[in-house]
Amino acid sequence: MVSLDGYIEDSEKNIEWHRWNTEMDQYMGDFFKTVDTIIMGRKTYELMVSYWPDITTEDPVITDNMNNLPKLIFSKTMTTTSWNNCRLMHEINIDEFNALKMQPGKDMVIFGGANLASAFTKKGLIDEFRLLVNPVILGGGTHLFNIKDQKFELFLMESKAFNCGNVLLHYQSGHQ
């Protein structure tokens, strides 16, 4: 989820501006059929673990996947996790991730974490980018990518407009 001007949260760390509806639930339910591992950084983990384990009002397919899929949590400071199926990792090892990507199974997905997304991008570990652009201009906050003086070419694979105003932009990385 990203604003039209490229932010994942506003200047007060708020994400309440994300647009969501039943059509988005359906998209995410279908998307989860392609995923078997969730990757996130510490800040996203802390946000997600405070919400998903006890939630009963969200779409049950999304809730089940968020709570039960294996999760790789990147943090230099955490020593334990309390959420189901979490593996704590302290650094991004290119060889280890390339080996994980070659294993049979479904895709891995990074959910949140601008620093983590930037680090994976810089290391050439992201094969596809799926951005859900929300029709809002925030004017400040946390940029999705914190990449300076580097260019990454992407190729559009799909775009889809949702009734809530969001637009999916699905790109293939140019590094392949």
N, C-alpha and C positions, 0 to 999 in steps of 0.2 A: 504494500500500500504506500503510495507516494502522492504528494500534492503536485499540481501542475508545474510548480516552480521547483520541484525536486527535493522536497523535504519529507522525512518520515515521521516527524513530530514537530509541533510548533515550538516557539522559544520558551514556553513554560513546560515542555516535555509532555504535552497533551496530545492524545490521539483521538479525542472525541469527534473530530471532524471526519473520520473515516465513514464513508457511505456504505450501507449494507442493506440488503433486502433478501427475499426468498430466492431470487434469481442468483444472487451471490452465494447463498447457501448451496444451491444446486451445483454451481461451478466448482466450489471448494470440495463438495462431496465427490464429484467426478475427478477432480484433481488428485484427491487423496488415493484414488484407485491406482495412481501411477507412482506412488511414493512409499518407501519402506523405512526411511530414516529422516529425522528432523534435526537440523543443525541450528544452534543458536549461541549467542554470547551470554555473558553473565547478566547484563541488564535486561535483556529479553527474557532470559530464564526467570529472573526474579518477578517480572511482570506476569509471565505466563503461569508460573507455579502459584501465584497468589490468586489466580482466576480459575483455571481449567479443572483442577482436581475436585472441586466442590460444586461446580456449576451444574444446574439442572434445567436451565431455560434455553440453552442453545440447541441447535440442530444435533440430534443424537449421533449421526455419522461423524460429524466434525469433532464432537466431544470425545467420542470413542477413539478416534485417530489421535487427537492431541494427547490423550491420556495414556494410550497403550502402545503407540509406535515407539521404537527405539529412538533415543535422543542423544546427540553428541553436544555437550555443553563445553564451550571454550571459556576458560577463565584463568588468569594468572594468580588470582587470590583465593578462590574457593577451594575447599578441601573435601567437601561432601555435598551431596545433593539429596533432596527429600522426595523428589517426584519419581513416579514409576518409570522404569526402563531408561535411566539416564547414565551416561558414561562421561565422566569428567576428563577433559583434555586441556593441557596447558599450553600447547603450541600447535601450529599448523605444520605438519610434516608432509611435504610434497610427495615423497615416495609412498608414504603410508596411505595418503588419500588417493593417489593414482591406483594403488593396489585395491583399495576399497571400491573404487569406481569400476574396476575390472571384474569384481565378484558378481556371480549371478544374483538377480533380484531386480528390484525396481529402482527408481531414482531416489536421490537424496535431495533435500530442499533446505535452503537457509531461510528461516523465518526471523526476520528482524536482526538488528545489529548492524548499524552502518559501518562501524570499524571492522567487524568480521566480514561483511560483504566486500568491503574495500580490500582487505587483506587477501581473501580468496581470489578476487579479481586480479590483483597485482601478481599473484602466483600462478595465474592461468588455470585455476582449478574449476572455474564455472563454465559449463558447456552451454547452458541456456539461461536467459533472464526472462522472468515473467513479472512484469510491472503492472500493478493495478493502479492506474492514474485516476485520482479523485478530482472532481471539478471544483477545486478550491486553490486559491493562491494564498499562501501563508505569509510570505514576505520575510520569513526568518525561521530559524529552528535548527534541526539537525539534518544536514544534507544526506541523501542516500549514499553517495559516494564521496569519500574523502581522498581523492586521487589528484595529485598535482603533477603537471608536466609529463603525463603519460596519456597516450591515445589508445583506445580499444575499439576496434571496428566490430560492429554487430550487424547481423542480417535478419530482417523481419521475416518471421515464420508465420505469424498469425496476428490479427487484431480483431477485437470483438468489443462492441459497445453493449453496455448493460442499461436497463431501464432506469436505474438509480443515478445514471450519469457517469459512472466509472467506465474506463476503457482499458481493456487488457492489451498490453503490448508484449508479444512473445517473440524474443529474439534468440538467434543462435550466436554463440561467440565466434569471433573471427579467428581465434587461435587454433582451431581444429585443423 
